[in-house]
């Protein structure tokens, strides 16, 4: 970023090196999720997925002061805020999805890349504890296991980082329908301290952090996520209006603040790479950015905890996996591609192709017994005599046909012929450098029958409970729970 702003002068280089030295990083992933990176489309374009994490660390004097609690000093921080930013392959639309911090999920086995400590998998843990079980890489792996979405990078901020970034931006407009004071009550201790009059206010610094942390006054964790989305949408509108990317002075100030505030995954630990990421989002129009929350419901074992509404949650994640816009402005529809004849070499004769069939139906529930055998038998009936079942299990959301990347165009043609025989879309065919040959992984989307029925995927078709907000919508204003309403006087 500094090179672009300051040119190639030696002072520019020294400043660039200074900014790079500010950045802290660690490993992208904390464990094995089994999720593969999405193959580029016909134009060579790939979607970009970035996990944004806000930690509740109080392991510094500044964070203790801002967090308002000394009870957790010395503890490993939790992931207080978690959002997945998805930028479409064509860079024409973007979506952001939150998961409330107290959502109960399985957390996979993880290893802390900095200490080497291993953490066993858990079945029922709040997702915010994933950060304590191997760092941000474990939070990323947890998200991949849940969503089936490959996540390219993570970026993390603590309390002090949020305040510094909010100050650097210069304030963001937020709105409440009545005055709000998120304070301790006789029934509920704690509170963020947020105190605002009714209507629109500009928040920055500590007050911005209070807005992002407020839960009780907004009613629950789902509404807390909605308030965070309103803040981020307003922030994006502010940055666009300021034309930040062409203002060298503002850009340098923000670069200095950001590189000190952010912790990132190893592969983006440089100013240039962070700048390149910002450019990916810069080209997306405000009206094509939509923010949503994963649909949840109260957990039967603890009403203060949440669980995913499975069908609705998977419908939301399918939009992300299939790179389908959350908004209707593009009017695009994604329909399964027909398995047309590939442009490369002709596929080998079916009887000569060795195919391994894997049962991947065990996502969110027990795998369907004998499913790999059923699909292997289906292939036998279509002339693929060498199809064999694998004893391995690989839970996967969507059915795929993989071929070894080194097999090139021939491997792709062979895989396409298998997909066509099974009635799968061409988008199910993936090149995999780790594949030992042709592999069919029968996913959770095909647990029954011999005819594959592609789920309907349409732009803007968000499930109930997603609480989606478009970034161009300036009318949003938060309701305040009655106990925390403030008359602006006392």
N, C-alpha and C positions, 0 to 999 in steps of 0.2 A: 504494500500500500504506500509506504514511504518512498519507494523508488519511483512509483508513478507520480507522486506528488512533488518530490524534490528533484527528480532527474537523476543523473548519474554522477553528480558531484560527490567528492569524498565525504562531505558533511552529510549528504543524503544517505550514503552507504553506512556511515557510523550510526545514524539514527535508526536506520532499518535494522541493523544488528542489535541495537539497544532494545527495539520493540520485540524482536525475536526472543531475546533473553528474558523478557518479561513473562513469556507464555509458559504455563505449566501443562504437562500432559501425562497420560498413561495409556494402557492398552485399550484398543477399540472394544474387544469382547472379553468377557470373563469366563466363558465356557462354550460348550457345543450346543447350538440350537438346532442344527440340521437344516437351517434355512439358507438357500443359495441366492446369490445376487441375481437380479433379473437380467436376462439377456437383452442386449440392445435391440431396438426395433429395426425395421427395414432401412431406416435412414441413419442407423448407427447411434440413435439417441437412447439414453437411459434415464429413468426417473432418479431423483435424489431424495434420500430420506435422512433426516438429522434428528436425533433425540435431544431435546432440551431439558435439562435437569436443574432444579433449584434445590440446594441442600439446606438443611436446618442446622448446620454446624455452629456450635457455640465455642469453638476451640481457639478463640482469640478474644481479646478484651473488647474489640469493636463489635464482634458478632454477639457477645454476651449482652452488651449494651443495647444493641438493636433487637435481639431476640427476646429480651425481657425475661430470661430464665437462666438460673445458674445450676439447675438440677442436672442438666445433661452435659456440663462441662467435662471434657475428657472422654465422653462417649464417641463412638463412631457416628458420623452424621447420617441422617435418613434423607430420602429423596422426597422432600416436602411437595415439590411441584414436578410433574412429568408430562411432557407434551411431545408428540411426534410431528415434525414439520415435513410435509411431502411436497416436492416440487415436480410437476409433470415432466415427462421426457421431452416434450416440445417447448417447455418453459412458458406455456401460455396460461397455466392455472396452478394454484397452490392450495393445499389444505393443511389444517393443523388439528390434531386430535389429542385431547387430554384424557388421562385416567385418574380419577380421584385417588388421593394418597392412601386412604384406608380400604381400598378394594382388596378383597381376599383372593389370592391366586396361588398356584404352585410356583415356587422359585426354584430354578434348576441348580444343579451342582455348579459351583463357581470356584475359581482360584483368584486370589488377589495378586495382580501382576507385580505389585510393589513389594509385598512381603512373602509371597509364595504360599500363604496360608490357604488351605482348601476348606470349603464349606459344603456340607452335604445338602442334597435337595430337600425342600420342605413341601408339604402338600397344601397347607392352609396358613398363609402368612400375608400380612398387609404388604402391598407392593412397595410401599416406601421403605421397608426393611431390606429390600434388595441391595441398596447402596451400602448397607452395613455388612453384607455377605460377599464382599469381593470388589467393592468400589463401583464406579459408574459403568465399568465393563459388564458387571453382573446385572445391573439394571437394564442395559441394552440387551443382553442375552435373554432376560426375562420377557422383555417386550417382543423379541423375535419369536420365542416359543409360543407366546399367546396369540400373536397376530399373523404369523406366517409371512411377515414383511421383512425383507433384508434391510438393515439399517446401516448406512454408510459411515456415519460419524456420530459422536455425541459432543455436546457443549454444556458445561456446568458453571453455575454461579452460586455464591453463598450470599448471606444477607448484605454484607458490606459491598459485594460486587453489584447487587441490584441497586443499592443506593447510589453508588458511583456512576453506573450507567444511566440511571434516571436523571442525575444531575447533569451529565454530559449531554443528554438529549435536550434538556432545557424545559422539561415539564410536559405532561400529557393530560388531556381533558378526560374527566370521568363524570358520571351522573348518578345521583340517587334521587328517588322520588320523594323521600322525606329526609329531614336531617338524620344523621347517624352518629352514634357514639358506641363503639365496640369496646365495652369496659367490663370488668368483673361484676357479677351479680351474686346475690345470696345463694342462688342455685348453681350457677356455672362460674367457676373461677377463670382467670386468664382473660384473653382478649387482645386484639392487636393494638388497641389505642386509637384506631381511626376515628376522627371527629370532623365531620363535614356538614355544612348546611344543605338544605334541599336544593336541587338543581345541579348545574354543571360547575365543577371546580377544576382547577389545574393543580395536579399533584406532582411532586418531584421529591428526590431524596428520600428521607425517612418516611414521609407521608405516602410516597409511591409504594414503598415496601409494606406499609400498613394496609394499603388497599389490596395488595396481592396476597397478604396473609390472612385477611379477614375471613372468618368462617361463621361465627355465631350470629353476627348481625345480618348476614346474607341467608341464614337459615340452615344450610347444610353444605357438604363438600361439592355436590353437583353445582349449586349456585355459586360457590367459591370459584369453581372452574370457569363458569360463565363470566364472572367479574374479571377474571384474569384475561379471558378472551377479549372482553370489551377494552381493557387496558392495552392489550397488544394491537388490536385493530386501530385504536386511536393513535398509538405510537407509530404505526406504519403510515397512517395518514399524515402525521406530523413530519416524519422524515421525508416523505414524498414532497410535501409542501415546502419544506426547507431546501429541497434540491441538494441534499447533503453530498451526493456523489460528485458534484461539480464545485463544491466549496472547499478549497484546499485547507484553509485554516481550521474549519469545523471538522474536516476529515482527520486532520492530524490530532486534534484534541480528543476525538472519539477513539482514534487508534491507540493513543497513550492510555486512555482509561480502560478500553476493552482488553488490551493485552495484559494489563495488570489484574483485571477482574475475572477473566475467563480461565477455566481449565478445560482442555480439549483432548480428544483422542489423538494418539501419536501421529497418525497419517496427515493431520491438518495442523501440525505444530509449526506453523510459520505464518508470518504476516501475509505473504503473497497468497497462500492457500486460503486463509480466512477471507481475504479480499475477493478472491475468485468465487467463494461461496456467496458472499454478499451480492456479487454481480448476477448470480443465478436467480436470485429473488427480485433484483431490481427491475428486470424486464417484465415481471408479472403485473398486470393492471390491478389496481385496488379492488375493482368489482369482481375479479376472478379469484380472490382469496377468501376462503371460508373456514371458519373455526367451529369445532364440534367437540362433544364429550361422549366417551363410550357409554352406551346405556347400561345402567346398573339398577340393582334393587337391594333392599335390606337383606342382610345375611340372616338366615334362620337361627343361627346360634348366638348372634349378637346384633341387635338392631342398630348399634352405633357403627357397624361395619357394613361394607357393601360387597356384592358379587356381580359379575357381568350377567346381563340378560343375554344368554348365549346366542340365540337366533338373531337378535337385533345387533349384538356386538359383531358377530361374524359378517353380517350384511354390510356393516360399516367398514370392516377391515378388508372385505372383498373389493370394495371400491378402491381402496388404497393399493391392494395387490395388483389389481387390473389397471391401475393408472387411469381411473375414471374420475372426472371432475365432480366436486361436491356441489357446484353451482350449475344452474341451467343456462347461464349466459352463452356458453359455447354451443349449446344445442347439439353436442356430440353424443352419440350412443356407441357403446362398445358391444358388439355382437361377436360371438365366437367365429373366428375365421374358418372358412372351409378348408379342408385338407387338400388343396389343389396340388397338381403335379409340380414338384420342385423344379427350379430352373437349373439346378446342378446336374450331376451325373444320375443316370437311372438307378433306382434302388435295386439291391441284390434280390434274388429270388427268395420269397418268404421262408421256404424250407431250409435255406442255408444260414439264416440269421439266428445266432444265439441270443436269447433274451432272458434276463433275470426279472422275475415279477416279485415285487416287495409289497407286503401289507402295510400301508401307511394310514389306515383308517382310525387309529387310536388317538385322536385329537379331542381332548375334553371328555372322553369316555373310553371304555375298554375297546380295543380293536375288534373288528368283526371277524370271528373265527372262520378260517378257511377262505377268506376273501382272495388271497393271492392265488390259491388253487383254482377258484372259480374263473378268474380272469386268464390264468394260464390255459385252462381248458377252452375258454372262448378263443384264444389265439390259436390253439391247436386246430379248432374247427375251421379257422380261416387260413390254414396252410402253414402256420408258423410252428413247425414240428419241434423245433429246438427250444421252445419257451419252457422255462423251468422256474419253479417257485424258490424263493430265497428264505432261509431261516431267520434272516435279519428282519427287524421291524424298524420302520422309520416314520413316525407320526408326521403327517403332512396335510395341510389344509386342502390343497388342490392336487388333482392327479397330474403327473408329469411323465414324459418319456425323455429319458436322458441318453445322450451319446457322448463318447469320449471326445474331448475338444481336439485332440491330435488327429482324429479321424476325418476332420475337416468336412468338406462338402459331401463326401460319400457317406460319412456317418450321419449327417443331417438328412440326406435323402432316405437312408434306411430308417431313421427314426420317424420321419414324416409318413413313411409307408405303414409303420406300426400304428401311428396315431390315426391315420385314415381308416385302418381296419377296425379300430376300436371306436370310431366315431368321435374322436377327441379333436378339439380345435388345434390349429397349427401353433397357437400360442402356448400349448402344453409342451412343445418340443424345446428342450434346453440343452445347450452345450455345457459339459461339466468336466473340468480338467482332472477331477478325481474319479470319474466314472471308468470302470474297467471294461465297459462295453455297453451294449444297449440294455437299458433298465427301465422298466415300467414301475412307478411307485403309485399304487392305487390309493388315492387320498380320501379324506373324510367327506369329500363332496360326491363320492361314488360308493357308498356302503352297500347298496342293494342293486340287483338286476344286472342285465347284460347290455342294456342300452344306456349310454351316457346322456344325461340331460343337463345341459349347461345352465347354471343359475343365471337369471336375468340380471344384467348389469347395465344401468342407464344413468347418465349424468343427472345429478341433482336428486337421485332417488335415495334419500337418507332415511334411516329407520326412525320410528318414534323413540323419543327419549334422547336423541342426539343433541338437542338444544343448539342447533347450528345458527351462527351469526355471520353474515357477510361483512367483510372489512369496510365496505362502502356505506354501511348502514350507520348513520349518525344519530338515529333516534333512540338507541338503546339506553335504558335507565334502570338501575337496580332497585328492586323492592327491598324494604328493610323489615326484618322481623320486629314485631311490636315492642318487645322488651328493650330493644336497642335504638328506638327512635329518639331523636333529640330535637328540642324545640328551638335550639340556637341561642338559648339564654343561660341556662344553668351550667 
